[in-house]
Amino acid sequence: MSDNHSEEQHIGIPGYLIIFGILFVGTIVTYFVALTDLDGKLFPGANTLVALGIAFFKMTCVMLFFMHVYWSKRLIWLSAVGSFFWMAIMFAFTMQDYFTRGPGVFGQ
């Protein structure tokens, strides 16, 4: 009973610093994407879509390494993947609402 947690994996301080660096760079990239007018260059809602993609990548890093899902059993992986699909559905509903609005709704 006392050795239930003896097989836990940890990435150590260098691994945590790498993940911190990835999250920091993702935040900086999100900031610069917000300053760039992708809505006018690509399609309406491009800024939001890119920001959500970066946020999704950052959430994946946090979930895999800080929450130790990377080293967990298959049931934990199944619930993590199910959560990803649920979040993708919610993002799709959000973008559907955003894309179906008329011009000028967001102050453009």
Biopython code that builds the backbone (N, CA, C, O; Angstrom):
import numpy as np
from Bio.PDB.StructureBuilder import StructureBuilder

atoms = [
    (1, "MET", "N", (0.806, -1.195, 0.000)),
    (1, "MET", "CA", (0.000, 0.000, 0.000)),
    (1, "MET", "C", (0.847, 1.256, 0.000)),
    (1, "MET", "O", (0.456, 2.261, -0.593)),
    (2, "SER", "N", (1.983, 1.223, 0.642)),
    (2, "SER", "CA", (2.766, 2.452, 0.774)),
    (2, "SER", "C", (3.518, 2.810, -0.501)),
    (2, "SER", "O", (4.007, 3.932, -0.628)),
    (3, "ASP", "N", (3.621, 1.883, -1.445)),
    (3, "ASP", "CA", (4.368, 2.185, -2.666)),
    (3, "ASP", "C", (3.451, 2.479, -3.862)),
    (3, "ASP", "O", (3.833, 2.238, -5.007)),
    (4, "ASN", "N", (2.249, 2.997, -3.601)),
    (4, "ASN", "CA", (1.321, 3.316, -4.684)),
    (4, "ASN", "C", (1.857, 4.394, -5.611)),
    (4, "ASN", "O", (1.580, 4.378, -6.811)),
    (5, "HIS", "N", (2.612, 5.319, -5.069)),
    (5, "HIS", "CA", (3.088, 6.443, -5.862)),
    (5, "HIS", "C", (4.570, 6.330, -6.195)),
    (5, "HIS", "O", (5.192, 7.326, -6.566)),
    (6, "SER", "N", (5.136, 5.164, -6.073)),
    (6, "SER", "CA", (6.570, 5.028, -6.311)),
    (6, "SER", "C", (6.928, 5.066, -7.798)),
    (6, "SER", "O", (8.087, 5.295, -8.141)),
    (7, "GLU", "N", (5.953, 4.844, -8.686)),
    (7, "GLU", "CA", (6.243, 4.822, -10.112)),
    (7, "GLU", "C", (5.898, 6.128, -10.814)),
    (7, "GLU", "O", (5.907, 6.168, -12.044)),
    (8, "GLU", "N", (5.596, 7.191, -10.087)),
    (8, "GLU", "CA", (5.265, 8.462, -10.720)),
    (8, "GLU", "C", (6.475, 9.036, -11.428)),
    (8, "GLU", "O", (7.592, 9.001, -10.911)),
    (9, "GLN", "N", (6.244, 9.557, -12.600)),
    (9, "GLN", "CA", (7.295, 10.185, -13.384)),
    (9, "GLN", "C", (7.235, 11.697, -13.186)),
    (9, "GLN", "O", (6.154, 12.267, -13.038)),
    (10, "HIS", "N", (8.373, 12.325, -13.183)),
    (10, "HIS", "CA", (8.455, 13.781, -13.118)),
    (10, "HIS", "C", (9.468, 14.234, -14.152)),
    (10, "HIS", "O", (10.449, 13.543, -14.422)),
    (11, "ILE", "N", (9.224, 15.385, -14.718)),
    (11, "ILE", "CA", (10.138, 15.862, -15.749)),
    (11, "ILE", "C", (11.289, 16.663, -15.169)),
    (11, "ILE", "O", (12.238, 16.976, -15.887)),
    (12, "GLY", "N", (11.233, 16.995, -13.917)),
    (12, "GLY", "CA", (12.318, 17.720, -13.281)),
    (12, "GLY", "C", (12.272, 19.209, -13.581)),
    (12, "GLY", "O", (11.462, 19.675, -14.383)),
    (13, "ILE", "N", (13.148, 19.937, -12.927)),
    (13, "ILE", "CA", (13.172, 21.390, -13.068)),
    (13, "ILE", "C", (13.503, 21.821, -14.496)),
    (13, "ILE", "O", (12.852, 22.738, -14.996)),
    (14, "PRO", "N", (14.487, 21.211, -15.188)),
    (14, "PRO", "CA", (14.726, 21.636, -16.583)),
    (14, "PRO", "C", (13.502, 21.447, -17.484)),
    (14, "PRO", "O", (13.226, 22.288, -18.340)),
    (15, "GLY", "N", (12.786, 20.370, -17.297)),
    (15, "GLY", "CA", (11.573, 20.145, -18.087)),
    (15, "GLY", "C", (10.504, 21.178, -17.802)),
    (15, "GLY", "O", (9.846, 21.671, -18.718)),
    (16, "TYR", "N", (10.330, 21.509, -16.520)),
    (16, "TYR", "CA", (9.361, 22.540, -16.159)),
    (16, "TYR", "C", (9.763, 23.893, -16.729)),
    (16, "TYR", "O", (8.901, 24.666, -17.149)),
    (17, "LEU", "N", (11.052, 24.189, -16.748)),
    (17, "LEU", "CA", (11.510, 25.457, -17.320)),
    (17, "LEU", "C", (11.283, 25.496, -18.830)),
    (17, "LEU", "O", (10.962, 26.549, -19.380)),
    (18, "ILE", "N", (11.447, 24.366, -19.498)),
    (18, "ILE", "CA", (11.170, 24.311, -20.939)),
    (18, "ILE", "C", (9.688, 24.558, -21.201)),
    (18, "ILE", "O", (9.330, 25.323, -22.096)),
    (19, "ILE", "N", (8.832, 23.911, -20.422)),
    (19, "ILE", "CA", (7.394, 24.120, -20.586)),
    (19, "ILE", "C", (7.031, 25.565, -20.262)),
    (19, "ILE", "O", (6.197, 26.158, -20.946)),
    (20, "PHE", "N", (7.646, 26.141, -19.228)),
    (20, "PHE", "CA", (7.414, 27.550, -18.911)),
    (20, "PHE", "C", (7.817, 28.434, -20.085)),
    (20, "PHE", "O", (7.104, 29.379, -20.423)),
    (21, "GLY", "N", (8.951, 28.138, -20.705)),
    (21, "GLY", "CA", (9.394, 28.900, -21.870)),
    (21, "GLY", "C", (8.411, 28.792, -23.027)),
    (21, "GLY", "O", (8.124, 29.780, -23.704)),
    (22, "ILE", "N", (7.896, 27.583, -23.250)),
    (22, "ILE", "CA", (6.903, 27.389, -24.312)),
    (22, "ILE", "C", (5.648, 28.205, -24.022)),
    (22, "ILE", "O", (5.101, 28.845, -24.920)),
    (23, "LEU", "N", (5.190, 28.184, -22.772)),
    (23, "LEU", "CA", (4.002, 28.954, -22.406)),
    (23, "LEU", "C", (4.247, 30.454, -22.529)),
    (23, "LEU", "O", (3.362, 31.195, -22.958)),
    (24, "PHE", "N", (5.437, 30.901, -22.155)),
    (24, "PHE", "CA", (5.778, 32.319, -22.249)),
    (24, "PHE", "C", (5.824, 32.770, -23.710)),
    (24, "PHE", "O", (5.280, 33.819, -24.058)),
    (25, "VAL", "N", (6.471, 31.978, -24.556)),
    (25, "VAL", "CA", (6.536, 32.308, -25.986)),
    (25, "VAL", "C", (5.131, 32.286, -26.593)),
    (25, "VAL", "O", (4.807, 33.127, -27.432)),
    (26, "GLY", "N", (4.308, 31.344, -26.181)),
    (26, "GLY", "CA", (2.927, 31.302, -26.666)),
    (26, "GLY", "C", (2.144, 32.544, -26.289)),
    (26, "GLY", "O", (1.329, 33.033, -27.071)),
    (27, "THR", "N", (2.391, 33.058, -25.088)),
    (27, "THR", "CA", (1.731, 34.291, -24.663)),
    (27, "THR", "C", (2.193, 35.477, -25.503)),
    (27, "THR", "O", (1.379, 36.307, -25.908)),
    (28, "ILE", "N", (3.493, 35.558, -25.765)),
    (28, "ILE", "CA", (4.033, 36.643, -26.589)),
    (28, "ILE", "C", (3.476, 36.555, -28.014)),
    (28, "ILE", "O", (3.094, 37.571, -28.595)),
    (29, "VAL", "N", (3.430, 35.351, -28.572)),
    (29, "VAL", "CA", (2.891, 35.169, -29.925)),
    (29, "VAL", "C", (1.417, 35.564, -29.966)),
    (29, "VAL", "O", (0.973, 36.190, -30.929)),
    (30, "THR", "N", (0.659, 35.208, -28.939)),
    (30, "THR", "CA", (-0.747, 35.594, -28.874)),
    (30, "THR", "C", (-0.892, 37.108, -28.862)),
    (30, "THR", "O", (-1.780, 37.654, -29.518)),
    (31, "TYR", "N", (-0.029, 37.785, -28.125)),
    (31, "TYR", "CA", (-0.065, 39.244, -28.065)),
    (31, "TYR", "C", (0.186, 39.848, -29.445)),
    (31, "TYR", "O", (-0.542, 40.747, -29.867)),
    (32, "PHE", "N", (1.209, 39.363, -30.150)),
    (32, "PHE", "CA", (1.522, 39.922, -31.461)),
    (32, "PHE", "C", (0.476, 39.550, -32.514)),
    (32, "PHE", "O", (0.241, 40.315, -33.450)),
    (33, "VAL", "N", (-0.142, 38.396, -32.369)),
    (33, "VAL", "CA", (-1.235, 38.038, -33.276)),
    (33, "VAL", "C", (-2.418, 38.971, -33.053)),
    (33, "VAL", "O", (-3.108, 39.342, -34.003)),
    (34, "ALA", "N", (-2.655, 39.350, -31.801)),
    (34, "ALA", "CA", (-3.747, 40.281, -31.515)),
    (34, "ALA", "C", (-3.478, 41.658, -32.113)),
    (34, "ALA", "O", (-4.419, 42.360, -32.484)),
    (35, "LEU", "N", (-2.214, 42.056, -32.214)),
    (35, "LEU", "CA", (-1.874, 43.347, -32.813)),
    (35, "LEU", "C", (-1.962, 43.323, -34.338)),
    (35, "LEU", "O", (-2.157, 44.367, -34.960)),
    (36, "THR", "N", (-1.822, 42.156, -34.938)),
    (36, "THR", "CA", (-1.865, 42.012, -36.392)),
    (36, "THR", "C", (-3.316, 41.871, -36.848)),
    (36, "THR", "O", (-4.110, 41.186, -36.203)),
    (37, "ASP", "N", (-3.653, 42.514, -37.951)),
    (37, "ASP", "CA", (-5.018, 42.443, -38.468)),
    (37, "ASP", "C", (-5.161, 41.251, -39.413)),
    (37, "ASP", "O", (-5.117, 41.410, -40.633)),
    (38, "LEU", "N", (-5.329, 40.077, -38.851)),
    (38, "LEU", "CA", (-5.536, 38.883, -39.673)),
    (38, "LEU", "C", (-6.958, 38.808, -40.209)),
    (38, "LEU", "O", (-7.211, 38.146, -41.216)),
    (39, "ASP", "N", (-7.892, 39.489, -39.534)),
    (39, "ASP", "CA", (-9.283, 39.463, -39.991)),
    (39, "ASP", "C", (-9.413, 40.071, -41.381)),
    (39, "ASP", "O", (-10.169, 39.565, -42.210)),
    (40, "GLY", "N", (-8.682, 41.154, -41.644)),
    (40, "GLY", "CA", (-8.751, 41.796, -42.951)),
    (40, "GLY", "C", (-7.923, 41.086, -44.005)),
    (40, "GLY", "O", (-8.233, 41.165, -45.193)),
    (41, "LYS", "N", (-6.865, 40.387, -43.581)),
    (41, "LYS", "CA", (-5.971, 39.731, -44.540)),
    (41, "LYS", "C", (-6.453, 38.341, -44.940)),
    (41, "LYS", "O", (-6.371, 37.975, -46.112)),
    (42, "LEU", "N", (-6.946, 37.574, -43.995)),
    (42, "LEU", "CA", (-7.341, 36.191, -44.288)),
    (42, "LEU", "C", (-8.854, 36.053, -44.422)),
    (42, "LEU", "O", (-9.377, 35.940, -45.531)),
    (43, "PHE", "N", (-9.546, 36.062, -43.303)),
    (43, "PHE", "CA", (-10.998, 35.931, -43.280)),
    (43, "PHE", "C", (-11.487, 36.459, -41.939)),
    (43, "PHE", "O", (-10.714, 36.520, -40.983)),
    (44, "PRO", "N", (-12.759, 36.842, -41.853)),
    (44, "PRO", "CA", (-13.271, 37.344, -40.568)),
    (44, "PRO", "C", (-13.179, 36.266, -39.485)),
    (44, "PRO", "O", (-13.594, 35.125, -39.690)),
    (45, "GLY", "N", (-12.644, 36.636, -38.367)),
    (45, "GLY", "CA", (-12.493, 35.696, -37.262)),
    (45, "GLY", "C", (-11.152, 35.001, -37.223)),
    (45, "GLY", "O", (-10.942, 34.122, -36.387)),
    (46, "ALA", "N", (-10.234, 35.373, -38.109)),
    (46, "ALA", "CA", (-8.928, 34.701, -38.151)),
    (46, "ALA", "C", (-8.133, 34.969, -36.883)),
    (46, "ALA", "O", (-7.467, 34.070, -36.371)),
    (47, "ASN", "N", (-8.194, 36.202, -36.366)),
    (47, "ASN", "CA", (-7.475, 36.505, -35.120)),
    (47, "ASN", "C", (-7.970, 35.628, -33.977)),
    (47, "ASN", "O", (-7.181, 35.085, -33.204)),
    (48, "THR", "N", (-9.274, 35.502, -33.885)),
    (48, "THR", "CA", (-9.850, 34.681, -32.818)),
    (48, "THR", "C", (-9.467, 33.220, -32.990)),
    (48, "THR", "O", (-9.141, 32.542, -32.015)),
    (49, "LEU", "N", (-9.505, 32.739, -34.211)),
    (49, "LEU", "CA", (-9.168, 31.340, -34.468)),
    (49, "LEU", "C", (-7.704, 31.044, -34.142)),
    (49, "LEU", "O", (-7.398, 30.006, -33.557)),
    (50, "VAL", "N", (-6.801, 31.951, -34.517)),
    (50, "VAL", "CA", (-5.379, 31.756, -34.214)),
    (50, "VAL", "C", (-5.147, 31.830, -32.704)),
    (50, "VAL", "O", (-4.386, 31.033, -32.156)),
    (51, "ALA", "N", (-5.797, 32.779, -32.032)),
    (51, "ALA", "CA", (-5.645, 32.894, -30.575)),
    (51, "ALA", "C", (-6.169, 31.644, -29.866)),
    (51, "ALA", "O", (-5.558, 31.178, -28.904)),
    (52, "LEU", "N", (-7.286, 31.104, -30.330)),
    (52, "LEU", "CA", (-7.814, 29.873, -29.737)),
    (52, "LEU", "C", (-6.892, 28.688, -30.001)),
    (52, "LEU", "O", (-6.742, 27.819, -29.143)),
    (53, "GLY", "N", (-6.278, 28.645, -31.171)),
    (53, "GLY", "CA", (-5.327, 27.572, -31.478)),
    (53, "GLY", "C", (-4.106, 27.618, -30.574)),
    (53, "GLY", "O", (-3.646, 26.585, -30.089)),
    (54, "ILE", "N", (-3.581, 28.822, -30.349)),
    (54, "ILE", "CA", (-2.433, 28.974, -29.449)),
    (54, "ILE", "C", (-2.829, 28.600, -28.026)),
    (54, "ILE", "O", (-2.073, 27.927, -27.325)),
    (55, "ALA", "N", (-4.011, 29.032, -27.600)),
    (55, "ALA", "CA", (-4.485, 28.685, -26.256)),
    (55, "ALA", "C", (-4.674, 27.179, -26.112)),
    (55, "ALA", "O", (-4.378, 26.616, -25.058)),
    (56, "PHE", "N", (-5.159, 26.530, -27.154)),
    (56, "PHE", "CA", (-5.342, 25.082, -27.133)),
    (56, "PHE", "C", (-3.998, 24.366, -27.004)),
    (56, "PHE", "O", (-3.879, 23.395, -26.257)),
    (57, "PHE", "N", (-2.983, 24.849, -27.733)),
    (57, "PHE", "CA", (-1.642, 24.267, -27.635)),
    (57, "PHE", "C", (-1.069, 24.457, -26.231)),
    (57, "PHE", "O", (-0.476, 23.530, -25.678)),
    (58, "LYS", "N", (-1.236, 25.636, -25.653)),
    (58, "LYS", "CA", (-0.732, 25.890, -24.303)),
    (58, "LYS", "C", (-1.458, 25.022, -23.279)),
    (58, "LYS", "O", (-0.844, 24.511, -22.343)),
    (59, "MET", "N", (-2.767, 24.858, -23.462)),
    (59, "MET", "CA", (-3.522, 24.005, -22.553)),
    (59, "MET", "C", (-3.048, 22.557, -22.650)),
    (59, "MET", "O", (-2.989, 21.851, -21.643)),
    (60, "THR", "N", (-2.711, 22.117, -23.862)),
    (60, "THR", "CA", (-2.200, 20.760, -24.048)),
    (60, "THR", "C", (-0.891, 20.566, -23.298)),
    (60, "THR", "O", (-0.697, 19.540, -22.646)),
    (61, "CYS", "N", (0.006, 21.536, -23.383)),
    (61, "CYS", "CA", (1.285, 21.443, -22.667)),
    (61, "CYS", "C", (1.072, 21.368, -21.160)),
    (61, "CYS", "O", (1.694, 20.552, -20.479)),
    (62, "VAL", "N", (0.196, 22.218, -20.644)),
    (62, "VAL", "CA", (-0.072, 22.210, -19.200)),
    (62, "VAL", "C", (-0.673, 20.879, -18.781)),
    (62, "VAL", "O", (-0.278, 20.300, -17.769)),
    (63, "MET", "N", (-1.628, 20.401, -19.560)),
    (63, "MET", "CA", (-2.309, 19.165, -19.185)),
    (63, "MET", "C", (-1.376, 17.961, -19.244)),
    (63, "MET", "O", (-1.408, 17.110, -18.355)),
    (64, "LEU", "N", (-0.557, 17.880, -20.271)),
    (64, "LEU", "CA", (0.317, 16.719, -20.412)),
    (64, "LEU", "C", (1.407, 16.674, -19.353)),
    (64, "LEU", "O", (1.669, 15.616, -18.782)),
    (65, "PHE", "N", (2.041, 17.802, -19.084)),
    (65, "PHE", "CA", (3.234, 17.772, -18.244)),
    (65, "PHE", "C", (2.986, 18.243, -16.812)),
    (65, "PHE", "O", (3.454, 17.597, -15.874)),
    (66, "PHE", "N", (2.265, 19.349, -16.615)),
    (66, "PHE", "CA", (2.019, 19.805, -15.250)),
    (66, "PHE", "C", (1.020, 18.912, -14.526)),
    (66, "PHE", "O", (1.123, 18.717, -13.315)),
    (67, "MET", "N", (0.050, 18.368, -15.267)),
    (67, "MET", "CA", (-0.944, 17.492, -14.654)),
    (67, "MET", "C", (-0.558, 16.020, -14.785)),
    (67, "MET", "O", (-1.326, 15.149, -14.376)),
    (68, "HIS", "N", (0.611, 15.725, -15.344)),
    (68, "HIS", "CA", (1.186, 14.380, -15.444)),
    (68, "HIS", "C", (0.323, 13.398, -16.235)),
    (68, "HIS", "O", (0.372, 12.193, -15.988)),
    (69, "VAL", "N", (-0.462, 13.901, -17.179)),
    (69, "VAL", "CA", (-1.268, 13.012, -18.014)),
    (69, "VAL", "C", (-0.375, 12.208, -18.956)),
    (69, "VAL", "O", (-0.725, 11.089, -19.332)),
    (70, "TYR", "N", (0.752, 12.757, -19.333)),
    (70, "TYR", "CA", (1.675, 12.090, -20.256)),
    (70, "TYR", "C", (2.098, 10.715, -19.734)),
    (70, "TYR", "O", (2.307, 9.793, -20.522)),
    (71, "TRP", "N", (2.223, 10.574, -18.433)),
    (71, "TRP", "CA", (2.682, 9.322, -17.832)),
    (71, "TRP", "C", (1.546, 8.531, -17.192)),
    (71, "TRP", "O", (1.808, 7.555, -16.490)),
    (72, "SER", "N", (0.310, 8.918, -17.412)),
    (72, "SER", "CA", (-0.828, 8.277, -16.757)),
    (72, "SER", "C", (-1.313, 7.055, -17.526)),
    (72, "SER", "O", (-0.837, 6.744, -18.617)),
    (73, "LYS", "N", (-2.281, 6.376, -16.913)),
    (73, "LYS", "CA", (-2.847, 5.169, -17.511)),
    (73, "LYS", "C", (-3.845, 5.532, -18.603)),
    (73, "LYS", "O", (-4.175, 6.703, -18.789)),
    (74, "ARG", "N", (-4.318, 4.528, -19.316)),
    (74, "ARG", "CA", (-5.171, 4.747, -20.485)),
    (74, "ARG", "C", (-6.516, 5.369, -20.138)),
    (74, "ARG", "O", (-7.066, 6.116, -20.947)),
    (75, "LEU", "N", (-7.054, 5.089, -18.976)),
    (75, "LEU", "CA", (-8.336, 5.675, -18.603)),
    (75, "LEU", "C", (-8.211, 7.190, -18.449)),
    (75, "LEU", "O", (-9.113, 7.933, -18.837)),
    (76, "ILE", "N", (-7.107, 7.640, -17.891)),
    (76, "ILE", "CA", (-6.867, 9.078, -17.768)),
    (76, "ILE", "C", (-6.704, 9.689, -19.157)),
    (76, "ILE", "O", (-7.219, 10.774, -19.424)),
    (77, "TRP", "N", (-5.986, 8.991, -20.042)),
    (77, "TRP", "CA", (-5.832, 9.473, -21.417)),
    (77, "TRP", "C", (-7.187, 9.575, -22.112)),
    (77, "TRP", "O", (-7.441, 10.529, -22.847)),
    (78, "LEU", "N", (-8.054, 8.590, -21.879)),
    (78, "LEU", "CA", (-9.370, 8.602, -22.503)),
    (78, "LEU", "C", (-10.181, 9.811, -22.053)),
    (78, "LEU", "O", (-10.818, 10.471, -22.875)),
    (79, "SER", "N", (-10.163, 10.105, -20.765)),
    (79, "SER", "CA", (-10.904, 11.273, -20.295)),
    (79, "SER", "C", (-10.260, 12.570, -20.774)),
    (79, "SER", "O", (-10.964, 13.552, -21.010)),
    (80, "ALA", "N", (-8.938, 12.593, -20.922)),
    (80, "ALA", "CA", (-8.274, 13.789, -21.442)),
    (80, "ALA", "C", (-8.632, 14.012, -22.910)),
    (80, "ALA", "O", (-8.919, 15.139, -23.313)),
    (81, "VAL", "N", (-8.618, 12.950, -23.705)),
    (81, "VAL", "CA", (-8.973, 13.073, -25.124)),
    (81, "VAL", "C", (-10.447, 13.449, -25.273)),
    (81, "VAL", "O", (-10.803, 14.249, -26.138)),
    (82, "GLY", "N", (-11.296, 12.873, -24.434)),
    (82, "GLY", "CA", (-12.709, 13.251, -24.451)),
    (82, "GLY", "C", (-12.910, 14.720, -24.123)),
    (82, "GLY", "O", (-13.771, 15.379, -24.707)),
    (83, "SER", "N", (-12.121, 15.231, -23.195)),
    (83, "SER", "CA", (-12.192, 16.656, -22.865)),
    (83, "SER", "C", (-11.753, 17.513, -24.041)),
    (83, "SER", "O", (-12.334, 18.568, -24.298)),
    (84, "PHE", "N", (-10.722, 17.059, -24.760)),
    (84, "PHE", "CA", (-10.280, 17.791, -25.951)),
    (84, "PHE", "C", (-11.395, 17.854, -26.996)),
    (84, "PHE", "O", (-11.650, 18.911, -27.573)),
    (85, "PHE", "N", (-12.055, 16.724, -27.238)),
    (85, "PHE", "CA", (-13.133, 16.722, -28.222)),
    (85, "PHE", "C", (-14.285, 17.623, -27.781)),
    (85, "PHE", "O", (-14.872, 18.331, -28.599)),
    (86, "TRP", "N", (-14.604, 17.595, -26.493)),
    (86, "TRP", "CA", (-15.667, 18.458, -25.987)),
    (86, "TRP", "C", (-15.289, 19.931, -26.171)),
    (86, "TRP", "O", (-16.129, 20.741, -26.563)),
    (87, "MET", "N", (-14.042, 20.277, -25.891)),
    (87, "MET", "CA", (-13.600, 21.653, -26.075)),
    (87, "MET", "C", (-13.637, 22.037, -27.554)),
    (87, "MET", "O", (-13.993, 23.167, -27.886)),
    (88, "ALA", "N", (-13.276, 21.116, -28.441)),
    (88, "ALA", "CA", (-13.337, 21.396, -29.878)),
    (88, "ALA", "C", (-14.774, 21.669, -30.318)),
    (88, "ALA", "O", (-15.017, 22.545, -31.148)),
    (89, "ILE", "N", (-15.711, 20.929, -29.767)),
    (89, "ILE", "CA", (-17.121, 21.173, -30.087)),
    (89, "ILE", "C", (-17.541, 22.553, -29.594)),
    (89, "ILE", "O", (-18.234, 23.277, -30.309)),
    (90, "MET", "N", (-17.135, 22.925, -28.395)),
    (90, "MET", "CA", (-17.478, 24.246, -27.864)),
    (90, "MET", "C", (-16.833, 25.359, -28.692)),
    (90, "MET", "O", (-17.465, 26.387, -28.935)),
    (91, "PHE", "N", (-15.584, 25.167, -29.127)),
    (91, "PHE", "CA", (-14.939, 26.148, -30.006)),
    (91, "PHE", "C", (-15.702, 26.261, -31.323)),
    (91, "PHE", "O", (-15.885, 27.361, -31.843)),
    (92, "ALA", "N", (-16.147, 25.131, -31.861)),
    (92, "ALA", "CA", (-16.888, 25.150, -33.124)),
    (92, "ALA", "C", (-18.192, 25.926, -32.971)),
    (92, "ALA", "O", (-18.556, 26.697, -33.859)),
    (93, "PHE", "N", (-18.897, 25.736, -31.865)),
    (93, "PHE", "CA", (-20.121, 26.502, -31.634)),
    (93, "PHE", "C", (-19.822, 27.993, -31.511)),
    (93, "PHE", "O", (-20.570, 28.825, -32.023)),
    (94, "THR", "N", (-18.726, 28.327, -30.832)),
    (94, "THR", "CA", (-18.349, 29.730, -30.680)),
    (94, "THR", "C", (-18.028, 30.350, -32.033)),
    (94, "THR", "O", (-18.496, 31.447, -32.339)),
    (95, "MET", "N", (-17.240, 29.662, -32.840)),
    (95, "MET", "CA", (-16.870, 30.200, -34.144)),
    (95, "MET", "C", (-18.077, 30.245, -35.087)),
    (95, "MET", "O", (-18.157, 31.132, -35.937)),
    (96, "GLN", "N", (-19.006, 29.316, -34.952)),
    (96, "GLN", "CA", (-20.210, 29.344, -35.773)),
    (96, "GLN", "C", (-21.007, 30.609, -35.481)),
    (96, "GLN", "O", (-21.497, 31.261, -36.403)),
    (97, "ASP", "N", (-21.138, 30.956, -34.216)),
    (97, "ASP", "CA", (-21.838, 32.175, -33.841)),
    (97, "ASP", "C", (-21.091, 33.400, -34.358)),
    (97, "ASP", "O", (-21.704, 34.353, -34.838)),
    (98, "TYR", "N", (-19.791, 33.370, -34.260)),
    (98, "TYR", "CA", (-18.972, 34.506, -34.683)),
    (98, "TYR", "C", (-19.048, 34.708, -36.197)),
    (98, "TYR", "O", (-19.146, 35.844, -36.660)),
    (99, "PHE", "N", (-19.006, 33.634, -36.964)),
    (99, "PHE", "CA", (-19.003, 33.742, -38.422)),
    (99, "PHE", "C", (-20.369, 34.101, -39.002)),
    (99, "PHE", "O", (-20.433, 34.648, -40.103)),
    (100, "THR", "N", (-21.453, 33.813, -38.304)),
    (100, "THR", "CA", (-22.780, 34.072, -38.857)),
    (100, "THR", "C", (-23.295, 35.465, -38.547)),
    (100, "THR", "O", (-24.398, 35.808, -38.972)),
    (101, "ARG", "N", (-22.552, 36.271, -37.832)),
    (101, "ARG", "CA", (-22.986, 37.639, -37.555)),
    (101, "ARG", "C", (-22.688, 38.531, -38.749)),
    (101, "ARG", "O", (-21.749, 38.296, -39.509)),
    (102, "GLY", "N", (-23.504, 39.551, -38.893)),
    (102, "GLY", "CA", (-23.333, 40.472, -40.011)),
    (102, "GLY", "C", (-22.164, 41.411, -39.794)),
    (102, "GLY", "O", (-21.613, 41.486, -38.696)),
    (103, "PRO", "N", (-21.782, 42.135, -40.852)),
    (103, "PRO", "CA", (-20.679, 43.092, -40.714)),
    (103, "PRO", "C", (-21.077, 44.259, -39.819)),
    (103, "PRO", "O", (-22.242, 44.656, -39.780)),
    (104, "GLY", "N", (-20.116, 44.792, -39.115)),
    (104, "GLY", "CA", (-20.364, 45.930, -38.244)),
    (104, "GLY", "C", (-20.793, 45.573, -36.842)),
    (104, "GLY", "O", (-20.958, 46.462, -36.007)),
    (105, "VAL", "N", (-20.979, 44.303, -36.560)),
    (105, "VAL", "CA", (-21.431, 43.901, -35.225)),
    (105, "VAL", "C", (-20.331, 44.113, -34.194)),
    (105, "VAL", "O", (-20.618, 44.446, -33.044)),
    (106, "PHE", "N", (-19.074, 43.923, -34.594)),
    (106, "PHE", "CA", (-17.966, 44.009, -33.661)),
    (106, "PHE", "C", (-17.236, 45.342, -33.755)),
    (106, "PHE", "O", (-16.064, 45.427, -33.388)),
    (107, "GLY", "N", (-17.908, 46.383, -34.241)),
    (107, "GLY", "CA", (-17.303, 47.705, -34.289)),
    (107, "GLY", "C", (-16.378, 47.909, -35.469)),
    (107, "GLY", "O", (-15.496, 48.766, -35.411)),
    (108, "GLN", "N", (-16.549, 47.161, -36.521)),
    (108, "GLN", "CA", (-15.685, 47.307, -37.702)),
    (108, "GLN", "C", (-16.341, 48.204, -38.717)),
    (108, "GLN", "O", (-15.773, 48.452, -39.780)),
]
sb = StructureBuilder()
sb.init_structure("model")
sb.init_model(0)
sb.init_chain("A")
sb.init_seg("    ")
for serial, (resi, resn, name, xyz) in enumerate(atoms, 1):
    if name == "N":
        sb.init_residue(resn, " ", resi, " ")
    sb.init_atom(name, np.array(xyz, "f"), 0.0, 1.0, " ", f" {name:<3s}", serial, name[0])
structure = sb.get_structure()
